[in-house]
Amino acid sequence: MSLLKTPGEVAAIAGYFFQYDIFATEIYNQLLENDLEWVEFANNGAGKLDDVLLGTSDKVIAYQVKQIGSSNFSYHDFTQSDTESIFQGVYKGWQSVKTKYPENK
């Protein structure tokens, strides 16, 4: 049986490599500390902090990962948008996560 990959599939999964690397490292670090209680990916309620959330006994670690090393990304791009900037979305996501887990840092 041959598994044929389309260029679109390869490009899509390659775009997630940076995220997976960060997630694997952070999950591993929390496992080493014996403090990982739960992991969520693509959490709809976390706004722009939806890429991964890690829950420990006293904190929630939430990520929005952007790989921008090869683009012309500016402070203006981070803070301004016609709809919602990354900064605004991350703040809203933090508020949402803080409301859901009020006892956690």
Backbone as a printed PyTorch tensor [residue, N CA C, xyz], in Angstrom:
tensor([[[  0.8460,  -1.1740,   0.0000],
         [  0.0000,   0.0000,   0.0000],
         [  0.8900,   1.2360,   0.0000]],

        [[  0.6380,   2.1390,  -0.8820],
         [  1.4200,   3.3640,  -1.0030],
         [  0.6340,   4.5400,  -0.4360]],

        [[  1.3070,   5.3250,   0.3720],
         [  0.6800,   6.5280,   0.9130],
         [  1.1840,   7.7290,   0.1290]],

        [[  0.3100,   8.3000,  -0.6620],
         [  0.6690,   9.4550,  -1.4600],
         [  0.3870,  10.7250,  -0.6830]],

        [[  1.3560,  11.5960,  -0.6640],
         [  1.1980,  12.8720,   0.0360],
         [  1.0600,  13.9790,  -0.9990]],

        [[  0.0800,  14.8220,  -0.8030],
         [ -0.0670,  15.9620,  -1.6940],
         [  0.8140,  17.0950,  -1.1850]],

        [[  1.2430,  17.9860,  -2.0610],
         [  2.0730,  19.1180,  -1.6150],
         [  1.3930,  19.9510,  -0.5320]],

        [[  0.0720,  20.0850,  -0.6030],
         [ -0.6500,  20.8590,   0.4080],
         [ -0.5650,  20.2230,   1.7870]],

        [[ -0.6780,  18.8900,   1.8450],
         [ -0.5730,  18.1920,   3.1250],
         [  0.8180,  18.3320,   3.7200]],

        [[  1.8250,  18.2030,   2.8780],
         [  3.2090,  18.3270,   3.3440],
         [  3.4560,  19.7280,   3.8700]],

        [[  3.0050,  20.7360,   3.1440],
         [  3.2000,  22.1230,   3.5860],
         [  2.4570,  22.3890,   4.8860]],

        [[  1.2480,  21.8460,   5.0090],
         [  0.4510,  22.0840,   6.2210],
         [  1.1250,  21.4790,   7.4440]],

        [[  1.5450,  20.2340,   7.3590],
         [  2.1520,  19.5880,   8.5210],
         [  3.5250,  20.1780,   8.8160]],

        [[  4.2520,  20.5820,   7.8040],
         [  5.5650,  21.2060,   8.0240],
         [  5.4090,  22.5140,   8.7810]],

        [[  4.3030,  23.2020,   8.5800],
         [  4.0550,  24.4510,   9.2810],
         [  3.8410,  24.2700,  10.7740]],

        [[  3.5070,  23.0530,  11.1810],
         [  3.2780,  22.7740,  12.5990],
         [  4.5320,  22.2690,  13.3180]],

        [[  5.6000,  22.0150,  12.5990],
         [  6.7980,  21.4400,  13.2100],
         [  7.3010,  22.2930,  14.3700]],

        [[  7.3710,  23.5980,  14.1810],
         [  7.8630,  24.4970,  15.2270],
         [  6.9850,  24.3910,  16.4750]],

        [[  5.6650,  24.3700,  16.2920],
         [  4.7420,  24.2210,  17.4180],
         [  4.9670,  22.8920,  18.1320]],

        [[  5.0550,  21.8100,  17.3690],
         [  5.2240,  20.4920,  17.9730],
         [  6.5160,  20.4130,  18.7780]],

        [[  7.5540,  21.0450,  18.2850],
         [  8.8320,  21.0540,  18.9910],
         [  8.6970,  21.7560,  20.3480]],

        [[  8.0350,  22.9000,  20.3640],
         [  7.8210,  23.6330,  21.6160],
         [  6.9400,  22.8230,  22.5610]],

        [[  5.8470,  22.2730,  22.0440],
         [  4.9260,  21.5140,  22.8810],
         [  5.6140,  20.3100,  23.4990]],

        [[  6.3460,  19.5710,  22.6820],
         [  7.0190,  18.3710,  23.1850],
         [  8.0090,  18.7290,  24.2800]],

        [[  8.7420,  19.8070,  24.0860],
         [  9.7160,  20.2400,  25.0900],
         [  9.0250,  20.6430,  26.3820]],

        [[  7.9770,  21.4350,  26.2930],
         [  7.2730,  21.8850,  27.4970],
         [  6.5640,  20.7330,  28.2150]],

        [[  5.9630,  19.8400,  27.4580],
         [  5.3220,  18.6720,  28.0770],
         [  6.3790,  17.8230,  28.7750]],

        [[  7.4880,  17.5930,  28.1160],
         [  8.5840,  16.8120,  28.7060],
         [  9.0890,  17.4700,  29.9930]],

        [[  9.2980,  18.7820,  29.9660],
         [  9.7760,  19.4940,  31.1590],
         [  8.8080,  19.3370,  32.3300]],

        [[  7.5090,  19.4400,  32.0560],
         [  6.5320,  19.2900,  33.1260],
         [  6.4620,  17.8490,  33.6260]],

        [[  6.6620,  16.8900,  32.7390],
         [  6.7160,  15.4860,  33.1650],
         [  7.9250,  15.2470,  34.0690]],

        [[  9.0510,  15.8670,  33.7300],
         [ 10.2390,  15.7350,  34.5760],
         [  9.9960,  16.3010,  35.9720]],

        [[  9.2210,  17.3800,  36.0380],
         [  8.8850,  17.9820,  37.3320],
         [  7.7650,  17.2190,  38.0350]],

        [[  7.2280,  16.2000,  37.3640],
         [  6.1440,  15.3770,  37.9030],
         [  4.9410,  16.2400,  38.3140]],

        [[  4.6400,  17.2210,  37.4800],
         [  3.5890,  18.1690,  37.8360],
         [  2.5600,  18.3610,  36.7200]],

        [[  2.6260,  17.5910,  35.6620],
         [  1.6830,  17.7520,  34.5600],
         [  0.3830,  17.0300,  34.8960]],

        [[ -0.7210,  17.7810,  34.8740],
         [ -2.0230,  17.1890,  35.1730],
         [ -2.8760,  16.9890,  33.9290]],

        [[ -2.7570,  17.8850,  32.9510],
         [ -3.5500,  17.7670,  31.7420],
         [ -2.9240,  18.5760,  30.6060]],

        [[ -3.3070,  18.2320,  29.3820],
         [ -2.8580,  18.9210,  28.1730],
         [ -4.0650,  19.1070,  27.2690]],

        [[ -4.1850,  20.2960,  26.6920],
         [ -5.2460,  20.5610,  25.7130],
         [ -4.6130,  21.1630,  24.4600]],

        [[ -5.0730,  20.7180,  23.3180],
         [ -4.6630,  21.2820,  22.0370],
         [ -5.8810,  21.9150,  21.3830]],

        [[ -5.6870,  23.0290,  20.7210],
         [ -6.7510,  23.7000,  19.9640],
         [ -7.9950,  23.9370,  20.8140]],

        [[ -7.8000,  24.5600,  21.9580],
         [ -8.8940,  24.8590,  22.8800],
         [ -9.6880,  26.0470,  22.3470]],

        [[-10.9450,  25.8410,  22.0060],
         [-11.7850,  26.9110,  21.4520],
         [-12.0320,  28.0420,  22.4380]],

        [[-11.9850,  27.7610,  23.7330],
         [-12.2810,  28.7780,  24.7250],
         [-11.0920,  29.6190,  25.1410]],

        [[ -9.9390,  29.3800,  24.5460],
         [ -8.7280,  30.0860,  24.9680],
         [ -8.3130,  31.1850,  23.9980]],

        [[ -9.1980,  31.5610,  23.0940],
         [ -8.8620,  32.6300,  22.1520],
         [ -7.6040,  32.3060,  21.3700]],

        [[ -6.7190,  33.2820,  21.2540],
         [ -5.4830,  33.0660,  20.5090],
         [ -4.4620,  32.2390,  21.2860]],

        [[ -4.7510,  31.9040,  22.5240],
         [ -3.8610,  31.0270,  23.2950],
         [ -4.2710,  29.5710,  23.1280]],

        [[ -4.7880,  29.2550,  21.9640],
         [ -5.3970,  27.9480,  21.7550],
         [ -4.4490,  26.8680,  21.2710]],

        [[ -3.2080,  27.1920,  20.9620],
         [ -2.3310,  26.1790,  20.3820],
         [ -2.0890,  25.0230,  21.3400]],

        [[ -1.7120,  25.3130,  22.5420],
         [ -1.5760,  24.2640,  23.5540],
         [ -1.7160,  24.8800,  24.9330]],

        [[ -2.3880,  24.1760,  25.8150],
         [ -2.4940,  24.5640,  27.2220],
         [ -2.0100,  23.3820,  28.0550]],

        [[ -1.1510,  23.6740,  29.0210],
         [ -0.6520,  22.6610,  29.9400],
         [ -1.1340,  23.0340,  31.3310]],

        [[ -1.7330,  22.0910,  32.0280],
         [ -2.2040,  22.3350,  33.3770],
         [ -1.3230,  21.6190,  34.3840]],

        [[ -0.8770,  22.3540,  35.4060],
         [ -0.1210,  21.7700,  36.5000],
         [ -0.9210,  21.9870,  37.7780]],

        [[ -0.3470,  21.6250,  38.8850],
         [ -1.0700,  21.7530,  40.1530],
         [ -1.3840,  23.2010,  40.5030]],

        [[ -0.5910,  24.1510,  40.0200],
         [ -0.8220,  25.5400,  40.4140],
         [ -0.7990,  26.5490,  39.2700]],

        [[ -0.6230,  26.0830,  38.0310],
         [ -0.5770,  27.0520,  36.9280],
         [ -1.1040,  26.4460,  35.6390]],

        [[ -1.4380,  27.3390,  34.7250],
         [ -1.8110,  26.9730,  33.3680],
         [ -0.8110,  27.6740,  32.4590]],

        [[ -0.1900,  26.9040,  31.5980],
         [  0.7680,  27.4440,  30.6410],
         [  0.0770,  27.3720,  29.2830]],

        [[ -0.1180,  28.5220,  28.6400],
         [ -0.8600,  28.5700,  27.3850],
         [ -0.0020,  29.2240,  26.3090]],

        [[ -0.1130,  28.7130,  25.0870],
         [  0.7260,  29.1790,  23.9920],
         [ -0.0690,  29.5410,  22.7510]],

        [[  0.3930,  30.5680,  22.0900],
         [  0.0650,  30.8750,  20.7050],
         [  1.4240,  30.9710,  20.0250]],

        [[  1.6860,  30.0820,  19.1080],
         [  3.0090,  29.9990,  18.4920],
         [  2.9450,  30.5690,  17.0860]],

        [[  3.8500,  31.4730,  16.8010],
         [  4.0060,  32.0310,  15.4610],
         [  5.4680,  31.9180,  15.0820]],

        [[  5.7330,  31.3950,  13.9080],
         [  7.0950,  31.3470,  13.4170],
         [  7.2480,  32.4830,  12.4180]],

        [[  8.0380,  33.4750,  12.7940],
         [  8.1170,  34.6890,  11.9750],
         [  9.5280,  34.9970,  11.5280]],

        [[ 10.4480,  34.0710,  11.7070],
         [ 11.8450,  34.3160,  11.3950],
         [ 12.1000,  34.7200,   9.9500]],

        [[ 11.2690,  34.2530,   9.0420],
         [ 11.5200,  34.5440,   7.6340],
         [ 10.5880,  35.6070,   7.0720]],

        [[  9.8220,  36.2650,   7.9270],
         [  8.8870,  37.2740,   7.4250],
         [  9.2680,  38.6550,   7.9480]],

        [[  8.6540,  39.6480,   7.3650],
         [  8.8390,  41.0210,   7.8290],
         [  7.7320,  41.3250,   8.8320]],

        [[  7.9350,  40.9150,  10.0530],
         [  6.9350,  41.0590,  11.1040],
         [  7.3580,  42.2190,  11.9910]],

        [[  6.4520,  43.1430,  12.2260],
         [  6.7960,  44.3410,  12.9900],
         [  5.9540,  44.4310,  14.2630]],

        [[  6.3290,  45.3590,  15.1170],
         [  5.5520,  45.6340,  16.3280],
         [  4.1320,  46.0450,  15.9350]],

        [[  4.0140,  46.8180,  14.8890],
         [  2.7010,  47.2440,  14.4020],
         [  1.8470,  46.0280,  14.0370]],

        [[  2.4500,  45.0490,  13.3680],
         [  1.7190,  43.8310,  13.0130],
         [  1.2350,  43.0950,  14.2520]],

        [[  2.0130,  43.1350,  15.3180],
         [  1.6790,  42.4540,  16.5660],
         [  0.5310,  43.1530,  17.2930]],

        [[  0.4950,  44.4830,  17.2060],
         [ -0.4560,  45.2530,  18.0150],
         [ -1.6510,  45.8000,  17.2440]],

        [[ -1.6140,  45.8170,  15.9220],
         [ -2.6880,  46.4230,  15.1320],
         [ -3.2530,  45.4220,  14.1390]],

        [[ -4.5530,  45.4990,  13.9130],
         [ -5.2090,  44.6370,  12.9360],
         [ -6.5580,  45.2370,  12.5850]],

        [[ -7.0530,  44.9160,  11.4090],
         [ -8.3930,  45.3560,  11.0220],
         [ -9.4610,  44.6460,  11.8550]],

        [[ -9.1450,  43.4700,  12.3640],
         [-10.1030,  42.7170,  13.1720],
         [ -9.6280,  42.6480,  14.6250]],

        [[ -8.6740,  41.7850,  14.9030],
         [ -8.1420,  41.6470,  16.2570],
         [ -6.6510,  41.3270,  16.1600]],

        [[ -5.8330,  42.1360,  16.7770],
         [ -4.3910,  41.9150,  16.7100],
         [ -4.0010,  40.6800,  17.5230]],

        [[ -2.8130,  40.1860,  17.2750],
         [ -2.3110,  39.0570,  18.0640],
         [ -2.2810,  39.4510,  19.5320]],

        [[ -1.8070,  40.6480,  19.8320],
         [ -1.7160,  41.1100,  21.2210],
         [ -3.0940,  41.1420,  21.8900]],

        [[ -4.0790,  41.7150,  21.1960],
         [ -5.4410,  41.7660,  21.7440],
         [ -5.9930,  40.3530,  21.9600]],

        [[ -5.7700,  39.4870,  20.9950],
         [ -6.2700,  38.1230,  21.0950],
         [ -5.6230,  37.3330,  22.2210]],

        [[ -4.3310,  37.5500,  22.4290],
         [ -3.6370,  36.8620,  23.5160],
         [ -4.1650,  37.3630,  24.8610]],

        [[ -4.3920,  38.6700,  24.9600],
         [ -4.9360,  39.2130,  26.2070],
         [ -6.3270,  38.6490,  26.4890]],

        [[ -7.1740,  38.6110,  25.4720],
         [ -8.5130,  38.0330,  25.6450],
         [ -8.4140,  36.5520,  26.0270]],

        [[ -7.4960,  35.8440,  25.3930],
         [ -7.2860,  34.4420,  25.7250],
         [ -6.8540,  34.2690,  27.1630]],

        [[ -5.9410,  35.1420,  27.6270],
         [ -5.5000,  35.0890,  29.0180],
         [ -6.6810,  35.3130,  29.9550]],

        [[ -7.5330,  36.2800,  29.6310],
         [ -8.7090,  36.5350,  30.4680],
         [ -9.6130,  35.3030,  30.5210]],

        [[ -9.8010,  34.6540,  29.4000],
         [-10.6430,  33.4700,  29.3340],
         [-10.0600,  32.3190,  30.1550]],

        [[ -8.7550,  32.0820,  30.0020],
         [ -8.0950,  31.0120,  30.7550],
         [ -8.1240,  31.3260,  32.2460]],

        [[ -7.8890,  32.5800,  32.6060],
         [ -7.9040,  32.9880,  34.0060],
         [ -9.2960,  32.8090,  34.6230]],

        [[-10.3370,  33.0710,  33.8420],
         [-11.7030,  32.8680,  34.3310],
         [-11.9980,  31.3860,  34.5400]],

        [[-11.5330,  30.5520,  33.6250],
         [-11.7870,  29.1120,  33.7190],
         [-10.9790,  28.4620,  34.8500]],

        [[ -9.7610,  28.9820,  35.1080],
         [ -8.8730,  28.4170,  36.1310],
         [ -8.4430,  29.5260,  37.0970]],

        [[ -9.3620,  30.0660,  37.8910],
         [ -9.0590,  31.2450,  38.7090],
         [ -8.0230,  31.0070,  39.8080]],

        [[ -7.8520,  29.7890,  40.2450],
         [ -6.8960,  29.5100,  41.3230],
         [ -5.4770,  29.2910,  40.8040]],

        [[ -5.3160,  29.2360,  39.5050],
         [ -4.0040,  28.9420,  38.9040],
         [ -3.3060,  30.1950,  38.4110]],

        [[ -1.9920,  30.1670,  38.4760],
         [ -1.1880,  31.2590,  37.9180],
         [ -1.2360,  31.1730,  36.4060]]])
